[in-house]
Amino acid sequence: MRRYFWYGITLIAWIVAIVIFAGAYAHHQLLQLAPIFAYNRPQGVFGWTLAIAVVFTFVSIGAHNRWVYQRRYRQHKP
């Protein structure tokens, strides 16, 4: 159940990042998104959303791998 939470949160974060990028592209304001990363940290709404989406992606992959490992190597009780 918890892994579906991480899948959903990851999907929402990526959709928000894509919508922010598409909105800037539609209004010819892509340069206002720059810099995305500066001074070793995210800058602006798009930078933070992109960073959060990447972090949630890694957490989601970890949750999936943990679930697969538990399903594959779980001891079955008679």
Number of C-alpha atoms within 10 A of each C-alpha: 5 10 17 12 12 20 17 12 17 21 16 14 20 19 14 16 21 15 13 18 15 14 13 16 13 10 8 10 13 14 9 11 16 13 13 17 15 10 7 6 11 17 17 14 13 23 19 16 21 20 20 18 21 15 14 21 19 14 16 22 15 14 18 17 13 13 13 12 11 11 10 9 8 9 8 5 4 3
